[in-house]
């Protein structure tokens, strides 16, 4: 008997403050590097995750997300991505490598690395 894969629902739908930040951050005109910074609670973390996931699932990319400490990355991004994208991880469409501190999208080969 073949195991059933749960339906995969995209988890990123911005709240009003996040949507405002999204408009400022995306779309971009294909630069090689994007950097974001602003006041606290402006929706940056959400948008960084959402934009990274959207592009990583669309085409092969290497994405780096930086923070001052690994604890910040873990709390703001890594654990949150694991929760938000759990259906994709369970379906094998995304894999977490703790040693390299990176997610890999299996279909596109995209890498999201945390530095």
N, C-alpha and C positions, 0 to 999 in steps of 0.2 A: 504494500500500500504506500502510495506517494504522500509525503508530508505536504500539507498545505502551507503556502506562504501567505501571511496576513496581507490585507490590502495596505498599500503604502500611501499614507496621507502626508503631503508636504506640510511641515510644522511651522513654516514662517509666514505669518500674516501680521503685519505691523499695527501697533496701536498708534493713535494720532501723533504723539511726540516722536515715535520711531519712524513713522511715515514722513514727517517733516525732515528728519535727519537723512532718511533714505533719498529724498529728492536732492539733498545737498551732496550726497556721496555717490549716487548712481543715477543714471548711467554715466559711464566715463567713455572717453574717446580713445580707447585702446592704448593707454600708456603702459610702460613696462612696470612701473612702480606707483602704487597709490598709498598715501599716508593720511590718516585721520586723527584728529585731535580736537577736543572741545571741552566744554564744562562738564562736570559730573552730572549724571542722570539725563544725558541728552540722547540716549538710544544708540550710542556707538557700539557697544558690545553686541547687542542684538543685530544691528546692521552688518557688522563685520562678519558675524556667523552666517547670516542669511545670504549676503553677497558672495561670501566664500563658497558656501554650499551650492548656490545657484551656478556659479561659474565652474566649479569643480565637477559638477554633474553634466555640464554642457560640453566640455572639451578638456583635453589633457593640459594641466597647468601645475606649476609648483607655486604654492601659496605659503607665505610665512606670516605668522601672527606673533608679534613681539609684546613683551611686558617687562616690567622691572624685575619681577621674581616669578619663579615657577608656580608658587602658591597662587598668585594672581591669575596666571593662565589656567591653572587647574580649576579654580573656583568660578571664574568668569566665562571660560570657554570650553575646556576639555570635558568636565563633568556635565555641563549644560548641553553640549553637542551630543554626548552619549545618551542623555535623556531625550532630547528633542528628536534625534535621529535613530532611536532604538529600533524602530521597525525596519529601517534600512540596514542597520547593523545585523539584526537577527536574520534578515533575508540574504545576507552576504554581499550586499551592494557597497558596503563600507566596512573597512577593517581598521581597528586601533592597534598600533604597535607601541607598547609602553616603553620599550628600550630606546626607540628612535624618537619618541614623543611626537608621533604623527598619525594622521588618518590617511588612508588610501582609498580612493574610489575605484572599485574593481573594474567597472565598465570603461572608464575613460583613462585610468592610470594616473589621475590627478593625485597630488600629495598636498596635504595641509599640515605644515610643520609648525611646532610651537617652540619659540626661542625666547 
